[in-house]
Amino acid sequence: MCRLFGMNAGTRTVRATYWLKQAPDSVEAQSLRNPDGSGIGWFDSAGQPKLHKEADAAFTDSAFGADAEHLDRIH
């Protein structure tokens, strides 16, 4: 089953790692129950859309965690 997590903070820098990886029912935790593919989309500092997706579930996809952590470090 697909799920979509969206966050809009206007022009402010925000962090999403908590909801993606750390929350009790994070996207990563949900992937344990429904092991479908995973992906993360975001806008870079120039406002260009970026996307990384995999056929692996978020809990098995090391790139999912790395992308979530990386996104918390970019501004």
ABEGO torsion letter per residue (X at the ends): XBBBBBBBAEABBBBAAAAAAABAABAAAAAAABBBBBBBBBBBAAGBBBBBBBABBAAABAAAAAAAAAAAABX
